[in-house]
Amino acid sequence: MIVRGIGGFYYVEAAGSLYECKARGLFRKKKVTPYVGDHVTIRLENDGTSTIEEILPRANYLIRPPIANIDQLILVVSVCDPSPNTLIIDKTIAAAEARGIEPVIVLSKTDLQDGGWLIDIYRTTGILLLTVSSVTGEGVEAVRELLKGKISAFTGNSGVGKTSLLNQIDSRFHLETGEISQKLGRGRHTTRQVALLKLSGETYVADTPGFSSISLERYDLIKKERLPYCFREFIPYLNQCKFSTCSHTCEKGCAVLQAVQEGIISKSRHESYVAMYQEVKDLKEWNLK
């Protein structure tokens, strides 16, 4: 597995060793870029160098930051300072759902406010929600347990407490605005280079300096027909609507709207869905290329 890529070199972890590799020129001709997280086959050359021969099929990937085969995307949201934006939260969740990445919400700064209104919005979504405080240490162990045996990426706007949380999860991090200690093999001047940091065994955390949150500029490539399935609490109702072409935005006989009216589905979540649907409703097939 590729755990780091710097200046055209890729560092591949295999059989307990780390190999510095170059990618075959064939990848460049095909406009294929190896990503951190890719499972690959490598060839050991007679001169001691190594070459990436093949990139195995990806389970999923993100473009910015460029990383593949993520098990879970942990969205750190502060309950205050900065105030949370539920539309951005829901766009991020939808982007993860569309790519087959399990989203997890971690509410931070719960020592300042309890975040009850956010909990009310997301408790019925089927998405795991945890609360943490870097001041009191509440919830940190639960997040640490969640990481075990998985490849995880953290996302969240600046100031939400993501750095403080990572520092408490593993004392080797010592993160300061994208800076990682030499203990983990990164110098302070190495920026915007994605790496997978091995905590233990099969547990990895993506280090994505320069990317405070995943890029959403191409989230709108989710087709309108697929968008409802990116809101997992909608799924039980999607085949119960009166009309098979229901957009679940305003139609009479819409089972999703009925669930919103009954308080089963959060009104805030539905409002986010409608806003996102308006952005993608006129998307044409060629826009997906």
C-alpha positions as CSV (number, residue, x, y, z in Angstrom):
1,M,0.0,0.0,0.0
2,I,1.2,3.5,-0.8
3,V,1.6,5.4,2.4
4,R,3.3,8.6,1.1
5,G,4.1,10.3,-2.2
6,I,6.7,13.1,-2.5
7,G,8.2,14.6,-5.6
8,G,7.4,11.7,-7.9
9,F,8.5,9.1,-5.5
10,Y,6.0,6.8,-3.8
11,Y,6.7,5.0,-0.5
12,V,5.0,1.6,-0.4
13,E,4.6,-0.5,2.7
14,A,4.8,-4.2,2.0
15,A,5.6,-7.2,4.2
16,G,6.7,-5.0,7.0
17,S,9.2,-3.0,4.9
18,L,9.0,0.4,3.2
19,Y,10.0,0.7,-0.4
20,E,10.8,3.9,-2.3
21,C,9.3,3.5,-5.8
22,K,8.8,5.3,-9.0
23,A,5.7,4.8,-11.1
24,R,5.9,3.2,-14.5
25,G,5.8,5.7,-17.4
26,L,2.7,3.9,-18.6
27,F,0.6,5.5,-15.8
28,R,1.6,9.0,-17.0
29,K,0.6,8.1,-20.6
30,K,-2.8,6.9,-19.4
31,K,-3.1,10.0,-17.2
32,V,-3.4,7.7,-14.1
33,T,-1.9,9.1,-10.9
34,P,-1.1,6.7,-8.0
35,Y,-2.8,7.9,-4.8
36,V,-1.8,7.4,-1.2
37,G,-3.9,4.5,0.0
38,D,-3.6,2.6,-3.3
39,H,-2.9,-1.1,-3.2
40,V,-0.2,-1.8,-5.7
41,T,2.2,-4.4,-7.0
42,I,5.8,-3.4,-7.2
43,R,8.9,-4.8,-8.9
44,L,12.3,-4.8,-7.2
45,E,15.0,-4.0,-9.7
46,N,18.5,-5.4,-9.8
47,D,20.0,-2.0,-9.0
48,G,18.1,-1.8,-5.8
49,T,15.3,0.6,-7.0
50,S,11.6,-0.3,-7.1
51,T,8.9,0.3,-9.6
52,I,5.1,0.4,-9.2
53,E,3.8,-2.1,-11.8
54,E,0.1,-2.1,-11.2
55,I,-2.5,-0.1,-9.2
56,L,-5.2,-2.5,-8.0
57,P,-8.9,-1.5,-8.3
58,R,-9.9,1.2,-5.8
59,A,-12.8,0.9,-3.4
60,N,-13.1,4.7,-3.4
61,Y,-11.1,7.8,-3.7
62,L,-11.1,11.6,-3.1
63,I,-9.5,14.1,-5.5
64,R,-8.6,16.8,-3.0
65,P,-7.0,15.6,-0.9
66,P,-5.8,12.8,-3.2
67,I,-6.3,9.6,-1.2
68,A,-7.8,6.2,-2.0
69,N,-9.4,3.3,-0.2
70,I,-10.6,5.2,2.9
71,D,-12.8,3.2,5.3
72,Q,-14.2,6.2,7.1
73,L,-14.4,10.0,6.9
74,I,-14.5,11.6,10.3
75,L,-16.2,15.0,10.1
76,V,-15.2,17.1,13.1
77,V,-17.8,19.8,13.8
78,S,-17.6,22.3,16.6
79,V,-20.8,23.1,18.4
80,C,-19.7,26.7,18.7
81,D,-16.8,29.0,17.6
82,P,-16.9,28.5,14.7
83,S,-20.7,28.0,14.4
84,P,-21.5,24.9,12.4
85,N,-23.0,25.1,8.9
86,T,-25.4,22.2,8.4
87,L,-25.5,22.5,4.6
88,I,-21.7,22.1,4.5
89,I,-22.0,19.1,6.9
90,D,-24.6,17.5,4.7
91,K,-22.7,18.1,1.5
92,T,-19.6,16.5,3.1
93,I,-21.7,13.5,4.3
94,A,-23.3,13.2,0.8
95,A,-19.8,13.3,-0.8
96,A,-18.7,10.4,1.4
97,E,-21.9,8.4,0.9
98,A,-21.6,8.8,-2.9
99,R,-18.1,7.3,-2.8
100,G,-18.9,4.4,-0.4
101,I,-17.0,6.0,2.5
102,E,-18.6,5.6,5.9
103,P,-19.2,9.1,7.4
104,V,-18.8,9.7,11.1
105,I,-19.7,13.0,12.9
106,V,-17.6,14.1,15.9
107,L,-19.0,17.1,17.8
108,S,-16.2,19.0,19.4
109,K,-16.0,21.7,22.1
110,T,-18.9,20.1,24.1
111,D,-17.3,21.5,27.2
112,L,-18.5,25.0,26.0
113,Q,-22.0,23.9,24.7
114,D,-23.8,20.6,24.7
115,G,-24.7,20.8,21.0
116,G,-28.1,19.4,21.7
117,W,-29.7,20.9,18.5
118,L,-27.1,19.2,16.3
119,I,-27.6,15.9,18.0
120,D,-31.4,16.3,17.4
121,I,-30.7,16.8,13.7
122,Y,-28.4,13.8,13.2
123,R,-29.5,11.2,15.7
124,T,-32.1,9.7,13.3
125,T,-29.7,9.6,10.3
126,G,-28.1,6.3,11.0
127,I,-24.7,8.0,11.0
128,L,-22.5,7.4,14.1
129,L,-22.3,10.6,16.1
130,L,-19.8,11.1,18.9
131,T,-19.1,14.1,21.2
132,V,-15.6,15.1,22.4
133,S,-13.9,17.7,24.4
134,S,-10.1,18.2,24.1
135,V,-10.3,20.1,27.4
136,T,-12.0,17.5,29.5
137,G,-10.9,14.5,27.4
138,E,-14.5,13.4,27.0
139,G,-15.1,11.1,24.0
140,V,-11.4,10.9,23.0
141,E,-11.1,7.2,23.8
142,A,-14.3,6.4,21.8
143,V,-12.7,8.0,18.8
144,R,-9.5,6.2,19.3
145,E,-11.4,2.9,19.4
146,L,-13.2,3.8,16.3
147,L,-9.9,4.1,14.4
148,K,-8.7,0.6,15.2
149,G,-8.1,-1.6,12.1
150,K,-9.2,1.1,9.7
151,I,-8.0,3.8,7.3
152,S,-9.5,7.0,8.5
153,A,-9.4,10.6,7.2
154,F,-10.4,13.6,9.3
155,T,-12.1,16.6,7.9
156,G,-13.3,19.9,9.4
157,N,-13.0,23.6,9.0
158,S,-10.2,25.5,10.7
159,G,-10.8,26.1,14.4
160,V,-13.1,23.1,15.0
161,G,-10.6,21.4,17.3
162,K,-9.4,18.7,14.8
163,T,-5.8,19.2,15.6
164,S,-6.3,19.1,19.3
165,L,-8.3,15.9,18.9
166,L,-5.6,14.2,16.9
167,N,-3.0,15.2,19.4
168,Q,-5.0,13.5,22.2
169,I,-5.6,10.4,20.1
170,D,-1.9,9.8,19.7
171,S,0.8,11.7,21.5
172,R,3.2,11.3,18.6
173,F,1.3,13.6,16.4
174,H,2.2,17.0,18.0
175,L,0.4,18.8,15.2
176,E,0.6,22.5,14.9
177,T,-1.1,24.0,11.8
178,G,-0.1,21.2,9.5
179,E,3.2,20.5,11.3
180,I,4.1,17.0,12.3
181,S,6.9,15.8,14.5
182,Q,10.0,14.2,13.2
183,K,8.9,11.1,15.2
184,L,6.4,10.4,12.4
185,G,8.9,11.1,9.7
186,R,7.7,14.5,8.5
187,G,9.5,17.8,8.7
188,R,7.9,21.2,9.3
189,H,8.6,22.4,5.8
190,T,6.8,19.4,4.1
191,T,3.4,20.7,3.2
192,R,0.4,19.6,1.2
193,Q,1.8,16.1,0.9
194,V,-0.7,13.5,1.8
195,A,0.5,10.6,4.0
196,L,-0.9,7.7,5.9
197,L,0.4,7.6,9.4
198,K,0.4,4.2,11.0
199,L,-0.8,4.2,14.6
200,S,-0.7,0.4,15.1
201,G,-1.3,-2.8,13.2
202,E,-3.7,-2.0,10.4
203,T,-4.7,1.4,11.9
204,Y,-3.9,4.4,9.7
205,V,-4.9,8.0,9.8
206,A,-4.5,10.2,6.8
207,D,-2.4,13.3,7.3
208,T,-3.6,15.9,4.9
209,P,-1.8,19.2,5.6
210,G,-3.1,22.1,3.6
211,F,-6.6,20.5,3.3
212,S,-8.7,21.7,6.3
213,S,-11.7,20.0,4.7
214,I,-12.4,17.8,1.7
215,S,-13.0,19.7,-1.6
216,L,-16.6,19.9,-2.4
217,E,-16.3,21.7,-5.8
218,R,-17.2,18.5,-7.6
219,Y,-19.6,17.0,-5.1
220,D,-22.4,18.3,-7.5
221,L,-21.4,15.5,-9.9
222,I,-23.8,13.4,-7.9
223,K,-26.7,12.9,-10.3
224,K,-30.1,14.0,-9.0
225,E,-31.4,10.4,-9.3
226,R,-28.6,9.3,-6.9
227,L,-28.7,12.2,-4.5
228,P,-31.6,10.8,-2.4
229,Y,-29.6,7.7,-1.7
230,C,-26.8,9.9,-0.2
231,F,-29.3,10.7,2.6
232,R,-29.5,7.3,4.1
233,E,-32.5,8.1,6.3
234,F,-34.5,8.8,3.1
235,I,-33.9,5.3,1.7
236,P,-36.8,3.4,3.5
237,Y,-39.3,5.9,2.0
238,L,-38.0,6.3,-1.6
239,N,-40.2,3.5,-3.0
240,Q,-43.3,4.6,-1.1
241,C,-43.9,7.9,-3.0
242,K,-47.1,8.3,-5.1
243,F,-45.1,9.1,-8.2
244,S,-42.1,7.1,-9.4
245,T,-40.5,10.4,-10.6
246,C,-40.8,12.1,-7.3
247,S,-37.9,14.4,-6.5
248,H,-38.7,14.4,-2.8
249,T,-38.7,18.2,-2.7
250,C,-42.3,19.4,-2.9
251,E,-44.6,16.8,-4.5
252,K,-47.9,15.6,-3.1
253,G,-47.8,12.0,-2.0
254,C,-44.1,12.1,-1.2
255,A,-43.3,9.6,1.5
256,V,-40.1,11.5,2.4
257,L,-41.9,14.7,2.9
258,Q,-44.5,12.9,5.0
259,A,-41.7,11.5,7.2
260,V,-40.3,15.1,7.6
261,Q,-43.8,16.4,8.6
262,E,-44.0,13.6,11.2
263,G,-40.6,14.4,12.6
264,I,-39.0,11.1,11.6
265,I,-36.6,12.8,9.2
266,S,-35.0,16.1,10.3
267,K,-36.3,19.2,8.6
268,S,-32.8,20.6,8.5
269,R,-31.5,17.6,6.6
270,H,-34.4,17.8,4.1
271,E,-33.7,21.5,3.6
272,S,-30.1,20.6,2.8
273,Y,-31.3,18.0,0.4
274,V,-33.5,20.4,-1.4
275,A,-30.7,23.0,-1.7
276,M,-28.4,20.4,-3.1
277,Y,-31.1,19.1,-5.5
278,Q,-31.6,22.5,-6.9
279,E,-27.8,22.7,-7.7
280,V,-27.8,19.3,-9.5
281,K,-31.2,19.1,-11.1
282,D,-30.1,20.4,-14.5
283,L,-26.9,18.4,-14.5
284,K,-26.4,16.7,-17.9
285,E,-24.7,13.4,-18.6
286,W,-21.7,15.1,-20.3
287,N,-21.0,17.1,-17.1
288,L,-20.1,13.8,-15.4
289,K,-17.2,13.1,-17.8
